[in-house]
Amino acid sequence: MSALQLPVPDVLTEDDLDRLIQVAEEALRPGTIHSCQVCSSLQLNPGEMYVDRNVRTSVKYLGTDVIDRALKGCAFFCQLLVNSKLEGLKKYRTRVSIDGGEDVFELRPGTWICNIRILGFGCRYLEIYLVRIRWEGCTPEYINPTRFGLEFDVAAYKEDPASRTVQHRPFYDECSLYQAAGWAKARIHDCEQSHPDCQRTDKPPFRPSRLLQLKSDNNGERILVTLQTSVRTYPKYTALTYCWGGPQELRLTAETETKLRNGVEASSLVATLGDAVIVTWHLGICFLWVDCLCIRQDDPYDLDVEISRIPAIYGNSEVTISAARSSHSKEGFLYPPSFPLLDQTAYKLPFLCEDGRPGSVILSTLCSEQPIDRGAWTFQEYLFSRRVLQFTNFPPRWTCTQSDLHYNEPDDEAKLPFTVESTMMDVRSIRENLHCGSLEWYYDWIDIVELYVKRRLTFDTDRLKAISGIAEYWQKRTKDRYVAGLWMSHLPTGLLWATSQNRNDRHPEPSEYVAPSWSWASETNMDIACTWWCGNLNKRNGPDLQILSCSVTPMYPQAPFGAVTSGFLTLHGRFKELRLSGEQQGNLERMNLESIEPGGARITYREDTLHWDFKGAAEPHRPPKSLPLYALQICVHDESTATGPTGLILAKKDGTDAFRRIGLFNFRVDDLFNPRWQVEQGYVDVKNYDPDEALRLWQEQKDFFKDSDYKTITIH
């Protein structure tokens, strides 16, 4: 196909698909709400969801139909292609058998399905909050059936019949800075008068080592920002939390300190810092704390000392200003919020209401997550703040330990999307627990780490530094011993963490030491999720392992909760030497862990029961089969749930008798008794399914460590 044209051919080349995506991208018009005859024929109809909330209704299109409508100029169907992840669609191929030759795989859009699904909830009445797009395959020959797509927030104008079912409203907020500042000052006053839990608790009062003082010139037209290091009183100050987004143009260093002491104009600062100065000034506060200008960025000692004071700095600020909507410091945050966002294309689609009346809804790409929600450093800054004034893609938001409001609330026009509320819920819950002291010491720490590791760091070596403030606060409350991201009272089950990531990724060794291999902090691959496999531990399958000793060396003695240079664990438990083997079955490779002893046990595992964190230039997702492996049992088999044993996969540390962690196993045998799963995975034909064989495998798994000796080992 030399040029994209109708009708859509049955088979596409990769070049065709590249050109198609390019045409689709050019059709999008940011800042507009698109509607045309093509997408007006698509009616979103919740149907049975009005009666049964558990039903999910959807509209499905073949890939050829989506391409056809996109080539007719409909921006909505163009959006479905643009956000379909081009590389993913290239994997959506159909197997074509060729007589006398090898199989050929072709791009056949007639075998793709685009599923447009409506999501909602509610008890008394239905509330629609999301439209989810998923691309998938529809033929048995379809290979690599990974589903992907995008999600849209849904809104309806107040006067539209759909507004009863769709609670979120489009808006453009022209609220002035004076109005927002007046509203925030009223919130501060209410908080000071009515919220005892929001008051400063440090005695004697805390004062940061450095602050930026704000003064106006003689004409009152310019604000001068001056670095102060000898403030003798305990002034009210604001603290800024924001995303750096790269190197800062102006930082506090030995070279710039004199310049900052003499003062710089607020207008000369990058946009986000300048906006923070303006907000602070309009709040009637004369001091501001900003990390890049109040911490010596060229002094490692000062960096570590000041980072350790983060809980006190943010916890004692009069209010924390959160530049939540800015992805970098040059972007600023004082511009009108709106939904749909001004840099996105939105879509107006027909909607069938419960009473049968036609309505319409506005779809805009999901924006539940603000840029600041992806920053690792900003995580603890938010958690420790008593009061937060957030500037998001929605109206300004006020949060303290006892209230959570946004500007114009409870005005119906300002209702936030459900997806935004749900995204903030987990972090807000942890923050409330930290401030009121009602922490569940084991599971709350797990929750904190699981939320933290999803966030991004510019430097891998900051993995422990950026959570050090939370760790120090935790230690003061629990008197527990902190060891490189874990707590001694949580061991050994605290070692049962696992990361979920793309199985095809290779994980190179970090260029600098970050943490011992048994700590979750050693996993420096970005965009991961971290989970713990210890939620159902009881006496039957509890730990069968002793911690004999543990040692961690901090990089700086004055920062014991920050970066480390080494660490080891000495343990005593059941230990088995293994080898990794595999056998090809169809398109899948069935993997085995085998004892090296003659006649030793063998466990065949599913990919979701063994989690590799092996780092090196080997095969993606797992170590080479030639690498000697070892298994250390932590938890025994639990017959009531048919799970276990659970433990660590280890390898020898180069040139030593010590070990390093390279994975975790958490065996489950429930699917051995599910012939449907076996058939779907290509392991067995249903007519050959043997329940007696399944029972034998279960017994083999239960007894995997039965004859293993207890051994004392050290893991680095």
C-alpha positions in Angstrom: 0.0 0.0 0.0 2.0 3.0 -1.3 -0.6 5.4 0.3 -3.1 5.0 3.0 -6.5 4.7 1.4 -9.9 2.9 1.6 -10.8 0.1 1.6 -8.5 -1.2 4.3 -6.5 -4.2 3.0 -6.7 -7.6 4.7 -2.9 -7.6 5.3 -0.8 -4.7 6.5 3.0 -4.3 6.3 4.9 -2.7 9.2 5.4 0.4 7.0 1.7 0.6 6.5 1.1 0.6 10.2 3.8 3.2 10.8 2.1 5.5 8.2 -1.3 4.8 9.7 -0.2 5.9 13.1 1.4 9.0 11.7 -1.9 10.0 9.9 -3.8 9.4 13.1 -1.5 11.6 15.1 -1.9 14.5 12.7 -5.7 14.3 13.0 -5.7 15.1 16.7 -6.4 18.7 17.7 -5.4 19.5 21.3 -7.6 22.0 23.0 -10.7 21.0 21.1 -13.8 18.8 21.8 -14.2 16.6 18.7 -17.5 15.5 17.4 -18.3 14.2 13.9 -20.8 12.1 12.0 -18.6 9.0 12.3 -18.2 8.9 16.1 -21.8 10.2 16.5 -22.9 6.7 15.4 -21.2 5.2 18.4 -23.6 5.3 21.3 -22.4 4.5 24.8 -25.2 2.5 26.4 -24.8 1.1 30.0 -27.7 -1.2 29.2 -28.0 -3.9 31.9 -25.7 -2.0 34.2 -28.6 0.2 35.2 -30.1 -3.0 36.8 -27.1 -5.1 37.7 -23.9 -3.1 38.8 -21.8 -6.2 38.2 -22.5 -6.3 34.5 -20.0 -4.7 32.1 -21.3 -3.5 28.8 -19.1 -2.7 25.8 -19.0 -1.9 22.1 -16.6 -3.9 20.0 -15.0 -3.0 16.6 -12.7 -5.1 14.4 -9.4 -3.5 13.7 -10.3 -2.9 10.1 -13.4 -1.0 11.2 -11.3 1.2 13.5 -8.8 1.9 10.7 -11.7 2.6 8.3 -13.2 5.2 10.6 -9.8 6.8 11.3 -9.1 7.2 7.6 -12.5 8.9 7.2 -11.1 11.7 9.5 -12.6 10.8 12.9 -10.3 12.0 15.6 -11.8 9.6 18.2 -10.9 6.5 16.2 -7.5 8.1 15.4 -7.0 8.4 19.1 -7.7 4.6 19.5 -4.9 3.9 17.1 -2.4 6.4 18.5 -2.8 5.1 22.0 -2.8 1.4 20.9 1.0 1.3 21.4 2.3 0.8 17.9 4.9 -1.8 18.9 2.2 -3.8 20.6 0.0 -3.9 17.4 3.0 -5.1 15.5 3.0 -8.2 17.7 -0.7 -8.8 16.9 0.0 -11.3 14.1 -1.9 -14.2 12.7 -0.1 -17.5 11.9 -0.4 -18.5 8.2 0.7 -22.0 7.4 2.6 -22.4 4.2 2.8 -25.9 2.6 6.3 -27.2 2.5 7.7 -24.2 4.4 7.9 -22.5 7.7 4.9 -20.7 9.3 4.5 -17.0 8.3 2.9 -14.4 10.6 1.0 -11.5 9.1 -0.6 -8.3 10.3 -4.3 -8.9 9.7 -6.4 -6.1 11.3 -9.5 -8.2 10.7 -8.4 -10.4 13.6 -7.9 -7.6 16.0 -10.7 -6.5 18.4 -11.0 -3.0 19.9 -13.2 -3.3 23.0 -14.8 -0.1 24.3 -16.0 -0.9 27.8 -18.1 1.3 30.2 -17.2 1.1 33.9 -19.4 2.3 36.8 -20.4 1.7 40.3 -23.2 2.7 42.8 -25.8 1.4 45.2 -28.9 3.6 44.8 -28.1 4.7 41.3 -25.4 4.0 38.7 -22.5 6.3 38.4 -20.3 6.0 35.2 -16.7 7.1 35.8 -14.5 5.4 33.1 -14.4 4.2 29.5 -11.7 1.7 29.0 -10.3 0.7 25.6 -8.6 -2.7 25.1 -7.1 -4.2 22.0 -7.0 -8.0 21.9 -7.0 -10.9 19.4 -9.9 -13.0 18.2 -8.5 -16.1 16.5 -6.8 -19.3 17.8 -3.8 -18.5 15.6 -3.3 -15.2 17.2 0.0 -15.0 19.0 1.3 -12.9 21.8 -2.2 -12.0 23.1 -1.1 -9.2 25.4 -4.0 -6.7 26.0 -3.4 -3.0 26.0 -5.1 0.2 25.3 -6.1 3.4 27.1 -8.6 4.8 29.5 -10.9 7.9 29.4 -12.3 10.0 32.2 -16.0 10.7 31.6 -17.8 14.0 32.2 -21.2 15.4 31.4 -22.5 19.0 31.4 -24.8 19.8 34.3 -27.8 20.5 32.0 -27.3 17.3 30.0 -29.6 14.3 30.7 -26.5 12.2 31.2 -25.5 14.3 34.2 -27.5 12.1 36.6 -25.4 9.1 35.7 -22.1 10.9 35.0 -21.2 13.0 38.0 -18.0 14.7 36.8 -18.4 18.1 35.0 -16.2 19.7 32.3 -14.9 23.1 33.6 -12.4 25.9 33.0 -11.5 27.6 36.2 -10.5 31.2 35.9 -10.1 31.6 39.7 -7.7 34.5 40.3 -4.6 34.1 42.5 -6.2 36.6 44.9 -9.3 34.5 45.3 -7.4 31.2 45.7 -5.0 32.8 48.3 -8.0 34.2 50.2 -9.6 30.8 50.3 -6.3 29.2 51.4 -5.8 31.8 54.2 -9.3 31.0 55.4 -8.4 27.3 55.5 -5.2 28.0 57.5 -7.2 30.1 60.0 -9.8 27.4 60.4 -7.1 24.8 60.8 -5.3 26.8 63.5 -8.5 27.4 65.4 -10.2 24.0 65.1 -7.6 21.2 64.4 -5.4 20.5 67.4 -3.7 17.6 65.5 -2.5 20.0 62.9 -0.4 22.2 65.3 3.3 22.2 65.6 4.5 19.7 68.2 8.3 20.2 68.2 9.6 21.5 71.5 11.7 23.5 71.4 10.3 24.9 68.1 12.0 23.8 64.9 13.8 26.2 62.5 15.4 25.1 59.2 19.1 25.8 58.8 18.4 28.1 55.9 15.3 30.0 54.7 14.5 32.3 51.8 13.2 35.7 53.0 10.8 37.6 50.7 10.8 41.4 50.6 9.4 43.9 48.2 11.4 46.8 46.8 10.6 50.4 47.6 7.9 50.6 44.9 6.3 47.4 46.0 6.5 46.1 42.4 9.2 43.4 42.7 9.8 40.7 45.3 13.4 40.1 46.3 14.4 36.6 47.5 17.3 36.5 50.0 19.0 33.5 51.5 19.1 33.7 55.3 21.2 31.4 57.5 20.9 33.2 60.8 17.2 33.6 61.5 17.0 34.1 65.3 13.2 33.7 65.7 10.9 30.9 64.7 9.1 32.4 61.8 6.2 31.0 59.8 7.4 29.7 56.5 6.1 27.7 53.5 7.8 24.7 52.0 7.7 23.8 48.3 7.4 20.2 47.0 7.8 19.9 43.3 9.4 17.9 40.5 12.9 19.0 39.5 12.6 17.5 36.0 16.4 17.8 35.5 19.3 20.0 36.6 18.3 23.3 38.2 19.5 26.5 36.6 20.1 28.1 40.0 21.3 26.0 43.0 22.9 26.7 46.3 26.6 26.0 45.9 29.8 27.6 47.2 29.9 29.6 44.0 26.3 30.9 44.2 25.9 31.4 47.9 27.0 35.0 47.9 24.6 35.8 45.1 21.7 34.3 47.0 22.7 36.1 50.2 22.6 39.4 48.3 19.2 38.6 46.9 17.7 37.8 43.5 14.5 38.9 42.0 11.6 36.4 42.1 11.0 37.0 38.4 14.5 35.7 37.6 13.7 32.3 39.2 12.5 29.3 37.1 8.7 29.3 36.8 7.8 26.8 39.5 10.0 28.5 42.1 8.8 31.9 41.0 5.2 30.8 41.4 5.9 29.4 44.9 7.3 32.9 45.9 4.1 34.6 44.6 1.8 32.1 46.4 3.8 32.5 49.7 3.7 36.3 49.3 -0.1 36.3 48.8 -0.6 34.1 51.8 1.0 36.8 53.9 4.1 34.7 54.8 7.6 36.1 54.4 9.7 33.0 54.4 10.0 30.0 52.0 12.0 26.8 52.0 13.0 25.3 48.7 15.5 22.3 48.6 17.7 23.4 45.7 18.2 26.9 47.3 18.3 25.9 50.9 20.6 22.8 50.8 24.2 23.0 49.6 24.0 20.9 46.4 27.8 20.6 46.1 28.4 19.4 49.7 27.6 15.6 50.3 27.7 16.1 54.1 25.2 19.0 54.0 23.0 17.1 51.6 22.7 14.1 53.9 22.2 16.1 57.1 19.5 18.3 55.5 17.8 15.3 53.9 17.5 13.7 57.4 15.7 16.9 58.5 13.0 16.6 55.8 10.3 15.3 58.2 10.9 18.3 60.5 11.2 20.9 57.7 7.9 19.9 56.0 6.2 19.0 59.3 6.8 22.4 60.8 6.0 24.6 57.7 2.9 26.7 58.0 1.7 25.1 54.8 3.4 23.0 52.0 2.9 24.3 48.5 2.6 21.4 46.1 3.3 22.1 42.5 1.5 18.8 41.7 0.7 19.6 38.0 4.2 20.5 37.0 6.5 17.8 35.5 9.6 20.1 35.8 10.6 23.3 37.5 10.4 25.4 34.3 6.8 24.6 33.8 5.2 26.6 36.6 1.8 25.8 38.1 -0.2 29.1 38.3 -2.3 28.7 35.2 -6.1 27.9 35.0 -7.0 24.3 35.5 -9.5 22.7 33.2 -11.2 19.5 32.2 -10.6 18.4 29.5 -7.0 19.5 29.7 -6.1 22.2 27.2 -3.2 20.2 25.7 -5.5 17.2 24.9 -8.1 16.4 22.4 -11.5 15.5 24.0 -14.4 13.7 22.4 -18.2 14.2 22.6 -20.1 10.9 22.2 -23.8 10.0 22.4 -25.0 8.4 25.6 -28.2 6.5 26.4 -29.7 7.5 29.8 -31.5 5.1 32.1 -34.9 6.7 31.3 -34.2 6.2 27.6 -33.4 9.8 26.8 -30.4 10.5 24.6 -27.6 12.5 26.2 -23.9 13.1 25.6 -20.7 12.7 27.5 -17.2 14.2 27.2 -14.3 11.7 27.1 -10.8 12.9 27.8 -7.6 10.8 28.3 -7.3 9.6 31.9 -5.4 12.1 34.0 -5.8 10.6 37.5 -2.1 10.9 38.2 -0.4 14.2 38.6 3.3 14.5 37.7 4.2 14.9 41.4 2.7 11.5 42.1 5.5 10.0 40.1 8.3 11.6 42.1 10.1 9.5 44.8 11.4 12.5 46.8 8.0 14.2 46.9 6.5 11.1 48.5 7.9 11.7 52.0 7.5 15.5 51.6 3.8 15.1 51.2 3.5 12.5 54.0 5.1 14.7 56.6 3.4 17.9 55.8 0.7 19.1 58.3 -1.1 21.2 55.7 -0.8 21.0 51.9 -2.0 23.5 49.3 -2.0 21.5 46.0 -2.1 23.1 42.6 -3.3 20.3 40.3 -5.1 19.9 37.0 -8.2 20.6 38.9 -9.1 23.5 41.2 -6.7 24.1 44.1 -6.9 21.5 46.9 -6.4 21.8 50.6 -5.4 18.9 52.8 -4.6 18.8 56.5 -4.8 16.0 59.0 -8.5 16.6 59.5 -9.9 18.0 56.3 -9.7 17.5 52.5 -11.3 20.2 50.4 -10.9 21.7 46.9 -11.8 25.2 45.8 -15.5 25.7 45.2 -16.5 22.5 47.0 -19.3 21.5 47.4 -20.2 23.1 44.1 -21.3 20.4 41.7 -19.2 21.9 39.0 -16.0 21.1 40.9 -16.6 17.4 41.6 -13.4 15.4 40.9 -13.4 12.3 38.8 -13.5 9.0 40.7 -10.2 8.0 39.2 -8.5 11.0 40.8 -10.0 10.4 44.2 -9.1 6.7 44.1 -5.5 7.4 43.1 -5.0 9.7 46.1 -6.8 7.5 48.6 -3.9 5.1 49.5 -1.3 7.9 50.0 -3.8 9.9 52.0 -4.6 7.0 54.2 -0.9 6.4 55.1 -0.5 10.1 55.7 -3.4 10.2 58.2 -2.0 7.1 60.0 1.5 8.7 60.2 0.1 11.9 61.8 -2.3 10.2 64.2 0.1 7.4 65.2 -2.3 4.6 64.3 0.1 2.5 62.3 0.0 -1.2 61.8 3.7 -1.6 62.0 4.1 -4.5 59.6 1.6 -3.9 56.8 1.7 -0.1 56.8 5.5 -0.3 56.1 4.8 -2.7 53.2 2.1 -0.3 51.9 4.6 2.6 52.1 7.3 0.7 50.1 4.8 -0.6 47.5 3.7 2.9 46.8 7.2 4.3 46.9 8.9 2.0 44.5 6.5 2.9 41.7 7.9 6.5 41.8 10.9 7.6 39.8 14.4 8.6 40.8 17.0 10.4 38.7 19.8 8.5 40.5 19.6 4.9 41.6 21.8 5.7 44.6 19.0 7.8 46.0 16.7 4.8 46.5 17.3 4.6 50.3 17.9 8.4 50.7 14.5 9.4 49.4 12.7 7.3 52.0 15.1 8.0 54.8 12.9 10.5 56.5 10.0 8.1 56.8 12.4 5.4 58.1 13.8 7.7 60.8 10.3 8.7 61.9 9.3 5.0 62.0 12.3 4.1 64.1 11.4 6.7 66.7 7.9 5.3 67.0 8.8 1.6 67.0 12.4 1.6 68.4 13.0 -1.1 65.8 16.3 -1.6 64.0 16.4 -0.4 60.4 18.4 -2.5 57.9 18.6 -1.1 54.3 14.9 -0.6 53.7 13.7 -3.4 56.0 13.1 -3.8 59.8 14.6 -6.5 62.0 11.2 -7.3 63.5 9.8 -8.0 60.0 12.5 -10.6 59.2 12.6 -13.2 57.8 9.2 -12.7 56.1 10.2 -9.2 55.1 12.6 -10.9 52.7 9.7 -12.2 50.7 9.4 -9.2 48.3 9.0 -9.6 44.6 9.0 -7.2 41.6 6.6 -7.5 38.7 8.0 -6.3 35.4 8.2 -7.1 31.8 9.5 -10.6 31.3 11.5 -9.6 28.2 13.4 -6.9 30.1 17.1 -7.3 30.8 18.3 -5.8 34.0 21.9 -4.6 33.9 23.9 -4.3 37.1 23.7 -0.7 38.5 26.9 1.3 38.0 27.1 2.0 41.7 26.3 0.0 44.8 22.8 0.7 46.1 21.8 -2.0 48.6 22.4 -5.6 49.5 20.6 -8.1 47.2 18.2 -9.2 50.0 16.7 -5.7 50.2 14.0 -4.4 47.8 16.1 -1.3 47.4 18.6 -3.3 45.3 16.0 -3.5 42.5 16.8 -0.3 40.6 14.8 -1.0 37.5 12.2 1.7 37.0 8.5 1.3 36.5 8.1 -1.8 38.7 5.7 -2.9 41.3 6.8 -4.5 44.5 4.7 -6.9 46.5 5.2 -9.2 49.5 4.2 -12.8 49.6 3.5 -13.0 53.3 -0.1 -11.9 53.8 -1.5 -15.3 54.9 1.3 -16.6 57.1 0.2 -18.7 60.1 1.6 -21.3 62.4 1.3 -24.0 59.7 3.3 -22.4 57.0 5.2 -19.8 59.1 8.9 -19.1 58.9 11.3 -22.1 59.2 14.4 -19.9 59.3 16.7 -18.2 61.9 18.3 -14.8 61.5 21.7 -15.2 63.2 23.1 -11.8 62.4 22.6 -8.7 60.2 25.0 -5.8 59.5 24.6 -2.7 57.3 27.2 0.0 56.8 25.8 3.5 56.1 27.6 5.7 53.6 27.6 8.5 56.2 27.5 7.8 59.9 25.5 11.0 60.5 22.8 9.6 58.1 22.1 6.1 59.4 18.8 5.9 57.4 20.3 6.9 54.1 22.5 5.4 51.5 24.6 2.3 52.4 27.9 0.9 51.2 27.5 -2.8 52.2 25.2 -5.2 54.1 24.9 -8.9 54.9 22.5 -11.4 56.5 23.6 -14.6 58.1 20.8 -17.2 58.3 20.2 -20.8 59.3 17.6 -22.8 57.3 16.8 -25.6 54.9 19.0 -25.2 51.9 19.0 -27.1 48.5 21.3 -26.9 45.5 19.3 -26.7 42.2 19.6 -26.5 38.5 17.3 -24.8 36.1 16.0 -26.8 33.2 13.3 -26.4 30.5 11.4 -28.3 27.9 9.7 -26.9 24.9 5.9 -27.5 24.6 4.4 -25.7 21.6 5.2 -22.0 21.8 5.9 -22.2 25.5 8.9 -23.3 27.5 7.9 -25.2 30.6 10.5 -24.5 33.3 11.7 -26.8 36.1 13.7 -26.4 39.2 15.4 -29.7 40.0 17.5 -31.0 42.9 21.0 -32.0 41.8 20.9 -35.1 44.0 20.2 -38.3 42.1 16.4 -38.9 42.1 15.9 -35.6 43.7 12.6 -33.7 43.6 11.6 -31.5 40.8 9.2 -28.6 40.7 7.6 -27.4 37.5 6.5 -23.8 38.0 4.2 -21.3 36.4 5.8 -17.9 35.5 3.8 -16.1 38.1 5.0 -18.3 41.0 8.7 -17.6 40.5 10.0 -14.0 40.4 13.5 -13.3 39.1 15.4 -10.2 40.0 18.6 -11.5 38.3 20.8 -8.7 37.0 23.2 -9.3 34.2 23.6 -9.7 30.4 21.9 -13.2 30.4 18.5 -14.2 28.9 15.7 -11.8 29.6 13.8 -12.5 32.8 15.9 -15.3 34.2 19.6 -16.4 34.7 21.3 -18.7 32.3 20.6 -22.4 32.8 24.4 -23.0 33.3 24.4 -20.9 36.5 24.4 -23.0 39.7 21.4 -22.1 41.8 20.4 -22.6 45.4 17.0 -22.5 47.2 16.6 -21.3 50.8 13.2 -22.2 52.3 11.6 -19.4 54.4 8.0 -20.7 54.8 6.9 -24.3 54.6 4.0 -25.7 52.6 0.5 -24.9 53.8 -2.0 -27.7 52.9 -5.0 -25.6 53.7 -4.2 -23.2 50.8 -2.0 -25.6 48.7 0.7 -22.9 48.7 4.4 -23.1 49.5 7.1 -23.7 50.2 8.2 -20.1 49.8 11.7 -18.7 49.8 14.7 -17.2 48.0 16.6 -18.3 44.9 20.3 -17.6 45.4 23.5 -17.7 43.5 27.1 -17.6 44.6 28.7 -14.2 45.0 31.6 -14.0 42.6 34.8 -15.5 44.1 33.4 -16.1 47.6 31.4 -18.6 49.6 28.7 -16.0 50.2 25.5 -15.7 48.3 23.3 -13.1 46.5 19.6 -13.2 46.0 18.5 -13.5 42.4 14.8 -14.4 42.8 11.9 -15.6 44.9 9.7 -18.7 44.6 6.2 -19.0 45.9 4.8 -22.3 44.6 1.1 -22.8 44.2 -0.5 -26.0 43.0 -4.1 -24.9 42.7 -3.9 -24.9 38.9 -2.6 -28.5 38.8 -6.2 -29.4 39.5 -7.6 -27.1 36.8 -7.5 -28.9 33.4 -8.8 -25.8 31.7 -5.8 -23.7 32.7 -3.5 -26.6 31.7 -5.1 -26.7 28.2 -5.1 -22.9 27.8 -1.4 -22.8 28.5 -0.7 -25.5 26.0 0.7 -27.9 28.7 -1.8 -30.8 28.2 -4.7 -31.9 26.1 -7.9 -32.1 28.2 -8.4 -35.8 27.3 -4.9 -36.6 28.6 -5.4 -34.7 32.0 -4.5 -37.1 34.8 -5.6 -36.1 38.3 -3.4 -38.8 39.8 -0.4 -37.1 38.2 -1.5 -33.8 39.6 -1.6 -35.3 43.1 1.9 -36.7 42.6 3.2 -33.3 41.6 1.5 -31.7 44.6 3.2 -34.3 46.9 6.5 -33.6 45.3 6.1 -29.9 45.8 5.2 -30.4 49.5 8.2 -32.6 50.1 10.7 -30.5 48.1 12.7 -29.5 51.2 11.8 -32.6 53.3 15.3 -34.2 53.1 17.2 -31.0 52.9 19.8 -30.2 55.5 19.8 -27.1 57.6 22.8 -24.9 56.7 24.2 -21.5 57.8 24.8 -19.1 54.9 25.5 -15.5 54.4 23.7 -13.3 51.8 25.2 -10.0 50.6 
